[in-house]
Amino acid sequence: MNGLQYDISSIGDVGANIVKMLPEIRERAAEIEGARRLPADLAAKLAEAGAFNLSKPASLGGLELAPLDFMKIIATVAEADASVGWCVMIAVTSTLGAAYMPELVASEIFGADDVITGGVFA
């Protein structure tokens, strides 16, 4: 398990993709902290890996993972850098809302493969 709390490498391609990104996330922690934001290139890499589509409905091109699986991924990312974990969690909880919207509305907001959303779950 590489010293990680959870072995996410078997959670589809996204788990393996995230594991590959962990060294870069750790290495960039000071940069992220100093900038007080997630660098655009790192956000794009996370999006490409699927990190922002963990709870997005499959009908919209998302991964629609079980809550335990997406929470393990979030926790693993947060082990590498808490701020990146926070950003992934916000995107995951934001896209979860798509399952409760009319499909046309959800598709307009969340349908693009490269969409990165942020909001409040509550």
A tleap script that builds the chain and sets N, CA, C and O, in Angstrom:
source leaprc.protein.ff14SB
mol = sequence {
  NMET ASN GLY LEU GLN TYR ASP ILE SER SER
  ILE GLY ASP VAL GLY ALA ASN ILE VAL LYS
  MET LEU PRO GLU ILE ARG GLU ARG ALA ALA
  GLU ILE GLU GLY ALA ARG ARG LEU PRO ALA
  ASP LEU ALA ALA LYS LEU ALA GLU ALA GLY
  ALA PHE ASN LEU SER LYS PRO ALA SER LEU
  GLY GLY LEU GLU LEU ALA PRO LEU ASP PHE
  MET LYS ILE ILE ALA THR VAL ALA GLU ALA
  ASP ALA SER VAL GLY TRP CYS VAL MET ILE
  ALA VAL THR SER THR LEU GLY ALA ALA TYR
  MET PRO GLU LEU VAL ALA SER GLU ILE PHE
  GLY ALA ASP ASP VAL ILE THR GLY GLY VAL
  PHE CALA
}
set mol.1.N position { 0.802 -1.203 0.000 }
set mol.1.CA position { 0.000 0.000 0.000 }
set mol.1.C position { 0.843 1.263 0.000 }
set mol.1.O position { 0.281 2.350 0.139 }
set mol.2.N position { 2.102 1.186 -0.142 }
set mol.2.CA position { 2.970 2.367 -0.211 }
set mol.2.C position { 2.870 3.271 1.013 }
set mol.2.O position { 3.135 4.468 0.906 }
set mol.3.N position { 2.497 2.736 2.169 }
set mol.3.CA position { 2.400 3.543 3.370 }
set mol.3.C position { 1.142 4.386 3.455 }
set mol.3.O position { 0.978 5.142 4.413 }
set mol.4.N position { 0.248 4.280 2.481 }
set mol.4.CA position { -0.991 5.050 2.496 }
set mol.4.C position { -2.020 4.352 3.371 }
set mol.4.O position { -1.981 3.135 3.558 }
set mol.5.N position { -2.937 5.144 3.900 }
set mol.5.CA position { -3.987 4.580 4.742 }
set mol.5.C position { -4.888 3.641 3.943 }
set mol.5.O position { -5.309 2.601 4.450 }
set mol.6.N position { -5.180 4.004 2.706 }
set mol.6.CA position { -6.057 3.188 1.865 }
set mol.6.C position { -5.342 2.807 0.579 }
set mol.6.O position { -4.525 3.569 0.062 }
set mol.7.N position { -5.656 1.620 0.066 }
set mol.7.CA position { -5.152 1.207 -1.239 }
set mol.7.C position { -6.224 1.548 -2.262 }
set mol.7.O position { -7.195 0.810 -2.426 }
set mol.8.N position { -6.043 2.664 -2.945 }
set mol.8.CA position { -7.035 3.101 -3.924 }
set mol.8.C position { -6.685 2.668 -5.344 }
set mol.8.O position { -7.443 2.926 -6.279 }
set mol.9.N position { -5.553 2.020 -5.503 }
set mol.9.CA position { -5.089 1.670 -6.849 }
set mol.9.C position { -6.053 0.739 -7.580 }
set mol.9.O position { -6.018 0.659 -8.808 }
set mol.10.N position { -6.910 0.037 -6.847 }
set mol.10.CA position { -7.848 -0.878 -7.484 }
set mol.10.C position { -9.226 -0.254 -7.705 }
set mol.10.O position { -10.144 -0.938 -8.157 }
set mol.11.N position { -9.384 1.035 -7.394 }
set mol.11.CA position { -10.671 1.702 -7.606 }
set mol.11.C position { -10.671 2.277 -9.024 }
set mol.11.O position { -10.481 3.476 -9.229 }
set mol.12.N position { -10.886 1.405 -9.975 }
set mol.12.CA position { -10.920 1.818 -11.374 }
set mol.12.C position { -9.637 2.490 -11.816 }
set mol.12.O position { -8.639 2.498 -11.095 }
set mol.13.N position { -9.678 3.046 -12.997 }
set mol.13.CA position { -8.527 3.775 -13.528 }
set mol.13.C position { -8.225 5.006 -12.685 }
set mol.13.O position { -7.065 5.386 -12.525 }
set mol.14.N position { -9.281 5.635 -12.141 }
set mol.14.CA position { -9.075 6.861 -11.378 }
set mol.14.C position { -8.186 6.625 -10.169 }
set mol.14.O position { -7.335 7.462 -9.868 }
set mol.15.N position { -8.356 5.521 -9.474 }
set mol.15.CA position { -7.513 5.225 -8.310 }
set mol.15.C position { -6.058 5.114 -8.692 }
set mol.15.O position { -5.193 5.690 -8.031 }
set mol.16.N position { -5.775 4.375 -9.756 }
set mol.16.CA position { -4.398 4.223 -10.231 }
set mol.16.C position { -3.836 5.563 -10.707 }
set mol.16.O position { -2.671 5.875 -10.464 }
set mol.17.N position { -4.674 6.351 -11.387 }
set mol.17.CA position { -4.229 7.667 -11.865 }
set mol.17.C position { -3.866 8.586 -10.703 }
set mol.17.O position { -2.864 9.299 -10.759 }
set mol.18.N position { -4.668 8.568 -9.670 }
set mol.18.CA position { -4.423 9.418 -8.496 }
set mol.18.C position { -3.143 8.978 -7.785 }
set mol.18.O position { -2.337 9.816 -7.380 }
set mol.19.N position { -2.958 7.680 -7.634 }
set mol.19.CA position { -1.736 7.182 -6.980 }
set mol.19.C position { -0.504 7.701 -7.714 }
set mol.19.O position { 0.475 8.086 -7.074 }
set mol.20.N position { -0.537 7.716 -9.033 }
set mol.20.CA position { 0.591 8.228 -9.823 }
set mol.20.C position { 0.830 9.720 -9.585 }
set mol.20.O position { 1.960 10.195 -9.708 }
set mol.21.N position { -0.214 10.451 -9.249 }
set mol.21.CA position { -0.099 11.899 -9.044 }
set mol.21.C position { 0.372 12.277 -7.644 }
set mol.21.O position { 0.812 13.407 -7.434 }
set mol.22.N position { 0.290 11.367 -6.686 }
set mol.22.CA position { 0.599 11.702 -5.295 }
set mol.22.C position { 1.984 12.318 -5.093 }
set mol.22.O position { 2.099 13.288 -4.344 }
set mol.23.N position { 3.044 11.799 -5.729 }
set mol.23.CA position { 4.355 12.443 -5.538 }
set mol.23.C position { 4.361 13.911 -5.976 }
set mol.23.O position { 4.920 14.762 -5.284 }
set mol.24.N position { 3.751 14.203 -7.108 }
set mol.24.CA position { 3.710 15.594 -7.571 }
set mol.24.C position { 2.896 16.466 -6.609 }
set mol.24.O position { 3.281 17.599 -6.319 }
set mol.25.N position { 1.790 15.944 -6.122 }
set mol.25.CA position { 0.964 16.708 -5.176 }
set mol.25.C position { 1.781 17.032 -3.928 }
set mol.25.O position { 1.760 18.165 -3.447 }
set mol.26.N position { 2.505 16.032 -3.400 }
set mol.26.CA position { 3.349 16.257 -2.213 }
set mol.26.C position { 4.435 17.298 -2.494 }
set mol.26.O position { 4.671 18.201 -1.690 }
set mol.27.N position { 5.089 17.155 -3.647 }
set mol.27.CA position { 6.190 18.059 -4.012 }
set mol.27.C position { 5.720 19.502 -4.178 }
set mol.27.O position { 6.508 20.430 -3.993 }
set mol.28.N position { 4.472 19.701 -4.516 }
set mol.28.CA position { 3.968 21.045 -4.801 }
set mol.28.C position { 3.220 21.666 -3.617 }
set mol.28.O position { 2.614 22.728 -3.752 }
set mol.29.N position { 3.265 21.008 -2.471 }
set mol.29.CA position { 2.525 21.485 -1.298 }
set mol.29.C position { 2.900 22.917 -0.916 }
set mol.29.O position { 2.018 23.731 -0.645 }
set mol.30.N position { 4.179 23.229 -0.890 }
set mol.30.CA position { 4.612 24.587 -0.519 }
set mol.30.C position { 4.129 25.615 -1.544 }
set mol.30.O position { 3.716 26.715 -1.179 }
set mol.31.N position { 4.183 25.251 -2.819 }
set mol.31.CA position { 3.690 26.136 -3.881 }
set mol.31.C position { 2.195 26.410 -3.704 }
set mol.31.O position { 1.743 27.549 -3.822 }
set mol.32.N position { 1.446 25.360 -3.422 }
set mol.32.CA position { -0.004 25.479 -3.234 }
set mol.32.C position { -0.301 26.359 -2.023 }
set mol.32.O position { -1.161 27.238 -2.080 }
set mol.33.N position { 0.407 26.120 -0.945 }
set mol.33.CA position { 0.222 26.906 0.272 }
set mol.33.C position { 0.587 28.368 0.028 }
set mol.33.O position { -0.133 29.268 0.460 }
set mol.34.N position { 1.689 28.605 -0.653 }
set mol.34.CA position { 2.129 29.971 -0.916 }
set mol.34.C position { 1.177 30.735 -1.825 }
set mol.34.O position { 0.934 31.924 -1.623 }
set mol.35.N position { 0.645 30.053 -2.816 }
set mol.35.CA position { -0.275 30.697 -3.762 }
set mol.35.C position { -1.692 30.800 -3.200 }
set mol.35.O position { -2.502 31.596 -3.673 }
set mol.36.N position { -1.976 29.989 -2.192 }
set mol.36.CA position { -3.302 29.946 -1.567 }
set mol.36.C position { -4.397 29.552 -2.559 }
set mol.36.O position { -5.545 29.985 -2.459 }
set mol.37.N position { -4.001 28.718 -3.515 }
set mol.37.CA position { -4.960 28.190 -4.487 }
set mol.37.C position { -4.335 26.981 -5.177 }
set mol.37.O position { -3.124 26.769 -5.127 }
set mol.38.N position { -5.169 26.220 -5.803 }
set mol.38.CA position { -4.722 25.070 -6.570 }
set mol.38.C position { -4.224 25.563 -7.921 }
set mol.38.O position { -4.982 26.203 -8.650 }
set mol.39.N position { -2.967 25.285 -8.280 }
set mol.39.CA position { -2.465 25.731 -9.575 }
set mol.39.C position { -3.306 25.157 -10.725 }
set mol.39.O position { -3.724 24.000 -10.680 }
set mol.40.N position { -3.544 25.967 -11.737 }
set mol.40.CA position { -4.407 25.562 -12.851 }
set mol.40.C position { -3.921 24.287 -13.526 }
set mol.40.O position { -4.732 23.444 -13.910 }
set mol.41.N position { -2.609 24.135 -13.674 }
set mol.41.CA position { -2.110 22.931 -14.350 }
set mol.41.C position { -2.354 21.683 -13.513 }
set mol.41.O position { -2.627 20.614 -14.059 }
set mol.42.N position { -2.259 21.808 -12.193 }
set mol.42.CA position { -2.520 20.664 -11.323 }
set mol.42.C position { -4.014 20.345 -11.312 }
set mol.42.O position { -4.396 19.175 -11.314 }
set mol.43.N position { -4.859 21.374 -11.302 }
set mol.43.CA position { -6.306 21.158 -11.381 }
set mol.43.C position { -6.662 20.430 -12.676 }
set mol.43.O position { -7.498 19.526 -12.671 }
set mol.44.N position { -6.039 20.815 -13.771 }
set mol.44.CA position { -6.297 20.165 -15.062 }
set mol.44.C position { -5.865 18.701 -15.029 }
set mol.44.O position { -6.558 17.836 -15.566 }
set mol.45.N position { -4.725 18.422 -14.403 }
set mol.45.CA position { -4.258 17.033 -14.293 }
set mol.45.C position { -5.205 16.208 -13.434 }
set mol.45.O position { -5.493 15.055 -13.756 }
set mol.46.N position { -5.686 16.788 -12.349 }
set mol.46.CA position { -6.644 16.093 -11.486 }
set mol.46.C position { -7.943 15.817 -12.240 }
set mol.46.O position { -8.523 14.738 -12.117 }
set mol.47.N position { -8.394 16.800 -13.019 }
set mol.47.CA position { -9.604 16.615 -13.815 }
set mol.47.C position { -9.410 15.499 -14.836 }
set mol.47.O position { -10.283 14.650 -15.015 }
set mol.48.N position { -8.265 15.508 -15.499 }
set mol.48.CA position { -7.971 14.469 -16.494 }
set mol.48.C position { -7.915 13.086 -15.845 }
set mol.48.O position { -8.303 12.091 -16.458 }
set mol.49.N position { -7.438 13.031 -14.619 }
set mol.49.CA position { -7.366 11.758 -13.891 }
set mol.49.C position { -8.741 11.277 -13.440 }
set mol.49.O position { -8.911 10.105 -13.104 }
set mol.50.N position { -9.726 12.180 -13.432 }
set mol.50.CA position { -11.072 11.814 -13.009 }
set mol.50.C position { -11.410 12.220 -11.590 }
set mol.50.O position { -12.489 11.892 -11.097 }
set mol.51.N position { -10.513 12.926 -10.926 }
set mol.51.CA position { -10.691 13.252 -9.510 }
set mol.51.C position { -11.903 14.118 -9.226 }
set mol.51.O position { -12.424 14.095 -8.111 }
set mol.52.N position { -12.365 14.880 -10.204 }
set mol.52.CA position { -13.497 15.760 -9.969 }
set mol.52.C position { -14.821 15.151 -10.418 }
set mol.52.O position { -15.867 15.791 -10.317 }
set mol.53.N position { -14.779 13.930 -10.908 }
set mol.53.CA position { -15.984 13.248 -11.389 }
set mol.53.C position { -16.319 11.990 -10.600 }
set mol.53.O position { -17.039 11.119 -11.089 }
set mol.54.N position { -15.805 11.895 -9.398 }
set mol.54.CA position { -15.967 10.671 -8.613 }
set mol.54.C position { -17.422 10.352 -8.297 }
set mol.54.O position { -17.814 9.186 -8.328 }
set mol.55.N position { -18.233 11.370 -7.993 }
set mol.55.CA position { -19.636 11.126 -7.663 }
set mol.55.C position { -20.586 11.561 -8.775 }
set mol.55.O position { -21.803 11.424 -8.647 }
set mol.56.N position { -20.037 12.078 -9.845 }
set mol.56.CA position { -20.872 12.527 -10.974 }
set mol.56.C position { -21.599 11.322 -11.568 }
set mol.56.O position { -20.983 10.279 -11.788 }
set mol.57.N position { -22.910 11.451 -11.834 }
set mol.57.CA position { -23.658 10.320 -12.394 }
set mol.57.C position { -23.044 9.787 -13.690 }
set mol.57.O position { -22.546 10.547 -14.520 }
set mol.58.N position { -23.091 8.487 -13.838 }
set mol.58.CA position { -22.565 7.853 -15.049 }
set mol.58.C position { -23.285 8.351 -16.297 }
set mol.58.O position { -22.683 8.430 -17.368 }
set mol.59.N position { -24.564 8.686 -16.170 }
set mol.59.CA position { -25.326 9.183 -17.324 }
set mol.59.C position { -24.780 10.504 -17.850 }
set mol.59.O position { -25.066 10.892 -18.983 }
set mol.60.N position { -23.989 11.196 -17.024 }
set mol.60.CA position { -23.362 12.455 -17.437 }
set mol.60.C position { -21.868 12.277 -17.719 }
set mol.60.O position { -21.142 13.258 -17.882 }
set mol.61.N position { -21.417 11.033 -17.776 }
set mol.61.CA position { -20.016 10.757 -18.055 }
set mol.61.C position { -19.144 10.660 -16.824 }
set mol.61.O position { -17.920 10.581 -16.928 }
set mol.62.N position { -19.770 10.665 -15.657 }
set mol.62.CA position { -19.019 10.564 -14.410 }
set mol.62.C position { -18.748 9.130 -14.011 }
set mol.62.O position { -19.152 8.188 -14.692 }
set mol.63.N position { -18.060 8.985 -12.903 }
set mol.63.CA position { -17.669 7.657 -12.427 }
set mol.63.C position { -18.705 7.031 -11.494 }
set mol.63.O position { -18.741 5.812 -11.329 }
set mol.64.N position { -19.548 7.869 -10.885 }
set mol.64.CA position { -20.613 7.410 -9.992 }
set mol.64.C position { -20.116 6.353 -8.999 }
set mol.64.O position { -20.720 5.290 -8.851 }
set mol.65.N position { -19.016 6.662 -8.331 }
set mol.65.CA position { -18.447 5.726 -7.364 }
set mol.65.C position { -19.302 5.633 -6.112 }
set mol.65.O position { -20.048 6.553 -5.777 }
set mol.66.N position { -19.180 4.520 -5.438 }
set mol.66.CA position { -19.823 4.353 -4.139 }
set mol.66.C position { -19.182 5.349 -3.163 }
set mol.66.O position { -17.991 5.641 -3.276 }
set mol.67.N position { -19.960 5.869 -2.208 }
set mol.67.CA position { -19.407 6.849 -1.268 }
set mol.67.C position { -18.122 6.399 -0.574 }
set mol.67.O position { -17.205 7.206 -0.418 }
set mol.68.N position { -18.028 5.158 -0.161 }
set mol.68.CA position { -16.811 4.702 0.509 }
set mol.68.C position { -15.607 4.806 -0.419 }
set mol.68.O position { -14.519 5.178 0.022 }
set mol.69.N position { -15.785 4.483 -1.693 }
set mol.69.CA position { -14.670 4.571 -2.639 }
set mol.69.C position { -14.242 6.017 -2.868 }
set mol.69.O position { -13.047 6.313 -2.859 }
set mol.70.N position { -15.204 6.926 -3.074 }
set mol.70.CA position { -14.762 8.304 -3.319 }
set mol.70.C position { -14.202 8.932 -2.058 }
set mol.70.O position { -13.340 9.807 -2.142 }
set mol.71.N position { -14.671 8.509 -0.886 }
set mol.71.CA position { -14.084 9.043 0.353 }
set mol.71.C position { -12.662 8.535 0.560 }
set mol.71.O position { -11.816 9.270 1.069 }
set mol.72.N position { -12.387 7.300 0.177 }
set mol.72.CA position { -11.019 6.779 0.261 }
set mol.72.C position { -10.082 7.564 -0.661 }
set mol.72.O position { -8.941 7.850 -0.299 }
set mol.73.N position { -10.569 7.906 -1.846 }
set mol.73.CA position { -9.746 8.682 -2.776 }
set mol.73.C position { -9.491 10.073 -2.215 }
set mol.73.O position { -8.359 10.555 -2.244 }
set mol.74.N position { -10.525 10.719 -1.708 }
set mol.74.CA position { -10.359 12.049 -1.118 }
set mol.74.C position { -9.359 11.997 0.035 }
set mol.74.O position { -8.469 12.843 0.120 }
set mol.75.N position { -9.497 11.012 0.921 }
set mol.75.CA position { -8.592 10.886 2.068 }
set mol.75.C position { -7.153 10.675 1.607 }
set mol.75.O position { -6.224 11.223 2.200 }
set mol.76.N position { -6.969 9.893 0.564 }
set mol.76.CA position { -5.627 9.622 0.053 }
set mol.76.C position { -5.000 10.885 -0.535 }
set mol.76.O position { -3.823 11.162 -0.306 }
set mol.77.N position { -5.781 11.642 -1.287 }
set mol.77.CA position { -5.278 12.901 -1.830 }
set mol.77.C position { -4.933 13.851 -0.684 }
set mol.77.O position { -3.908 14.531 -0.723 }
set mol.78.N position { -5.787 13.895 0.328 }
set mol.78.CA position { -5.553 14.781 1.477 }
set mol.78.C position { -4.303 14.391 2.260 }
set mol.78.O position { -3.659 15.249 2.864 }
set mol.79.N position { -3.953 13.099 2.255 }
set mol.79.CA position { -2.700 12.679 2.893 }
set mol.79.C position { -1.506 13.328 2.192 }
set mol.79.O position { -0.522 13.690 2.837 }
set mol.80.N position { -1.598 13.472 0.876 }
set mol.80.CA position { -0.512 14.079 0.107 }
set mol.80.C position { -0.489 15.589 0.319 }
set mol.80.O position { 0.578 16.180 0.486 }
set mol.81.N position { -1.665 16.213 0.312 }
set mol.81.CA position { -1.778 17.649 0.584 }
set mol.81.C position { -3.230 17.938 0.946 }
set mol.81.O position { -4.143 17.668 0.166 }
set mol.82.N position { -3.429 18.488 2.135 }
set mol.82.CA position { -4.779 18.728 2.639 }
set mol.82.C position { -5.566 19.683 1.744 }
set mol.82.O position { -6.768 19.498 1.553 }
set mol.83.N position { -4.912 20.689 1.201 }
set mol.83.CA position { -5.610 21.653 0.345 }
set mol.83.C position { -6.112 21.003 -0.938 }
set mol.83.O position { -7.219 21.294 -1.391 }
set mol.84.N position { -5.319 20.143 -1.512 }
set mol.84.CA position { -5.745 19.439 -2.726 }
set mol.84.C position { -6.891 18.492 -2.376 }
set mol.84.O position { -7.856 18.381 -3.131 }
set mol.85.N position { -6.792 17.819 -1.254 }
set mol.85.CA position { -7.885 16.961 -0.800 }
set mol.85.C position { -9.172 17.747 -0.622 }
set mol.85.O position { -10.253 17.280 -0.982 }
set mol.86.N position { -9.046 18.948 -0.061 }
set mol.86.CA position { -10.210 19.810 0.124 }
set mol.86.C position { -10.844 20.160 -1.227 }
set mol.86.O position { -12.065 20.102 -1.372 }
set mol.87.N position { -10.029 20.518 -2.200 }
set mol.87.CA position { -10.546 20.878 -3.526 }
set mol.87.C position { -11.241 19.694 -4.191 }
set mol.87.O position { -12.293 19.860 -4.808 }
set mol.88.N position { -10.665 18.512 -4.071 }
set mol.88.CA position { -11.292 17.312 -4.631 }
set mol.88.C position { -12.622 17.052 -3.923 }
set mol.88.O position { -13.617 16.732 -4.573 }
set mol.89.N position { -12.643 17.188 -2.592 }
set mol.89.CA position { -13.880 16.968 -1.837 }
set mol.89.C position { -14.966 17.945 -2.266 }
set mol.89.O position { -16.119 17.544 -2.428 }
set mol.90.N position { -14.626 19.214 -2.453 }
set mol.90.CA position { -15.616 20.208 -2.872 }
set mol.90.C position { -16.194 19.832 -4.240 }
set mol.90.O position { -17.406 19.897 -4.446 }
set mol.91.N position { -15.331 19.445 -5.162 }
set mol.91.CA position { -15.806 19.051 -6.498 }
set mol.91.C position { -16.694 17.815 -6.421 }
set mol.91.O position { -17.724 17.744 -7.092 }
set mol.92.N position { -16.300 16.848 -5.608 }
set mol.92.CA position { -17.088 15.611 -5.478 }
set mol.92.C position { -18.457 15.903 -4.889 }
set mol.92.O position { -19.467 15.422 -5.403 }
set mol.93.N position { -18.503 16.681 -3.824 }
set mol.93.CA position { -19.803 16.959 -3.212 }
set mol.93.C position { -20.651 17.860 -4.105 }
set mol.93.O position { -21.878 17.784 -4.060 }
set mol.94.N position { -20.025 18.706 -4.908 }
set mol.94.CA position { -20.776 19.559 -5.833 }
set mol.94.C position { -21.415 18.741 -6.948 }
set mol.94.O position { -22.578 18.958 -7.288 }
set mol.95.N position { -20.669 17.808 -7.515 }
set mol.95.CA position { -21.221 17.011 -8.614 }
set mol.95.C position { -22.249 16.004 -8.127 }
set mol.95.O position { -23.064 15.532 -8.920 }
set mol.96.N position { -22.233 15.665 -6.861 }
set mol.96.CA position { -23.235 14.752 -6.310 }
set mol.96.C position { -24.638 15.313 -6.517 }
set mol.96.O position { -25.591 14.557 -6.702 }
set mol.97.N position { -24.763 16.644 -6.484 }
set mol.97.CA position { -26.057 17.281 -6.694 }
set mol.97.C position { -26.664 16.998 -8.052 }
set mol.97.O position { -27.880 17.098 -8.216 }
set mol.98.N position { -25.840 16.647 -9.030 }
set mol.98.CA position { -26.339 16.369 -10.378 }
set mol.98.C position { -27.323 15.207 -10.401 }
set mol.98.O position { -28.196 15.154 -11.267 }
set mol.99.N position { -27.194 14.288 -9.473 }
set mol.99.CA position { -28.091 13.131 -9.423 }
set mol.99.C position { -29.511 13.521 -9.018 }
set mol.99.O position { -30.449 12.749 -9.219 }
set mol.100.N position { -29.667 14.699 -8.456 }
set mol.100.CA position { -30.970 15.130 -7.949 }
set mol.100.C position { -31.602 16.231 -8.797 }
set mol.100.O position { -32.646 16.772 -8.432 }
set mol.101.N position { -30.985 16.560 -9.911 }
set mol.101.CA position { -31.490 17.609 -10.806 }
set mol.101.C position { -32.152 16.977 -12.021 }
set mol.101.O position { -31.875 15.826 -12.359 }
set mol.102.N position { -33.020 17.726 -12.671 }
set mol.102.CA position { -33.502 17.238 -13.968 }
set mol.102.C position { -32.297 17.003 -14.885 }
set mol.102.O position { -31.349 17.788 -14.877 }
set mol.103.N position { -32.334 15.945 -15.658 }
set mol.103.CA position { -31.166 15.554 -16.455 }
set mol.103.C position { -30.691 16.654 -17.398 }
set mol.103.O position { -29.486 16.829 -17.578 }
set mol.104.N position { -31.612 17.395 -18.000 }
set mol.104.CA position { -31.219 18.467 -18.915 }
set mol.104.C position { -30.426 19.556 -18.192 }
set mol.104.O position { -29.424 20.047 -18.711 }
set mol.105.N position { -30.870 19.926 -17.008 }
set mol.105.CA position { -30.177 20.944 -16.211 }
set mol.105.C position { -28.815 20.417 -15.766 }
set mol.105.O position { -27.803 21.106 -15.894 }
set mol.106.N position { -28.798 19.192 -15.241 }
set mol.106.CA position { -27.539 18.595 -14.785 }
set mol.106.C position { -26.543 18.479 -15.924 }
set mol.106.O position { -25.350 18.713 -15.733 }
set mol.107.N position { -27.019 18.120 -17.106 }
set mol.107.CA position { -26.139 17.992 -18.264 }
set mol.107.C position { -25.533 19.332 -18.655 }
set mol.107.O position { -24.365 19.407 -19.038 }
set mol.108.N position { -26.335 20.393 -18.556 }
set mol.108.CA position { -25.831 21.722 -18.904 }
set mol.108.C position { -24.725 22.169 -17.945 }
set mol.108.O position { -23.743 22.782 -18.361 }
set mol.109.N position { -24.895 21.857 -16.660 }
set mol.109.CA position { -23.926 22.282 -15.651 }
set mol.109.C position { -22.726 21.340 -15.581 }
set mol.109.O position { -21.580 21.787 -15.551 }
set mol.110.N position { -22.992 20.048 -15.556 }
set mol.110.CA position { -21.959 19.053 -15.252 }
set mol.110.C position { -21.561 18.166 -16.431 }
set mol.110.O position { -20.696 17.304 -16.276 }
set mol.111.N position { -22.161 18.351 -17.592 }
set mol.111.CA position { -21.995 17.409 -18.692 }
set mol.111.C position { -20.628 17.342 -19.339 }
set mol.111.O position { -20.217 16.274 -19.792 }
set mol.112.N position { -19.912 18.454 -19.395 }
set mol.112.CA position { -18.605 18.439 -20.066 }
set mol.112.C position { -17.616 17.555 -19.314 }
set mol.112.O position { -17.599 17.534 -18.083 }
set mol.113.N position { -16.799 16.832 -20.061 }
set mol.113.CA position { -15.818 15.934 -19.446 }
set mol.113.C position { -14.791 16.682 -18.597 }
set mol.113.O position { -14.283 16.144 -17.613 }
set mol.114.N position { -14.490 17.916 -18.978 }
set mol.114.CA position { -13.434 18.653 -18.292 }
set mol.114.C position { -13.970 19.681 -17.285 }
set mol.114.O position { -13.223 20.547 -16.829 }
set mol.115.N position { -15.246 19.588 -16.942 }
set mol.115.CA position { -15.823 20.550 -16.015 }
set mol.115.C position { -15.231 20.371 -14.606 }
set mol.115.O position { -15.052 19.252 -14.125 }
set mol.116.N position { -14.938 21.489 -13.975 }
set mol.116.CA position { -14.479 21.488 -12.587 }
set mol.116.C position { -15.460 22.396 -11.846 }
set mol.116.O position { -15.548 23.590 -12.133 }
set mol.117.N position { -16.179 21.834 -10.913 }
set mol.117.CA position { -17.201 22.600 -10.210 }
set mol.117.C position { -16.803 22.824 -8.749 }
set mol.117.O position { -15.965 22.115 -8.192 }
set mol.118.N position { -17.418 23.804 -8.170 }
set mol.118.CA position { -17.220 24.078 -6.761 }
set mol.118.C position { -18.488 24.686 -6.215 }
set mol.118.O position { -19.171 25.435 -6.912 }
set mol.119.N position { -18.801 24.381 -5.007 }
set mol.119.CA position { -20.006 24.901 -4.394 }
set mol.119.C position { -20.144 24.329 -3.002 }
set mol.119.O position { -19.174 23.906 -2.374 }
set mol.120.N position { -21.368 24.329 -2.545 }
set mol.120.CA position { -21.620 23.781 -1.216 }
set mol.120.C position { -22.589 22.625 -1.319 }
set mol.120.O position { -23.607 22.704 -2.006 }
set mol.121.N position { -22.259 21.555 -0.628 }
set mol.121.CA position { -23.102 20.361 -0.625 }
set mol.121.C position { -24.396 20.635 0.133 }
set mol.121.O position { -25.461 20.169 -0.271 }
set mol.122.N position { -24.312 21.387 1.227 }
set mol.122.CA position { -25.489 21.639 2.063 }
set mol.122.C position { -26.533 22.381 1.291 }
set mol.122.O position { -27.598 22.685 1.827 }
savepdb mol mol.pdb
quit
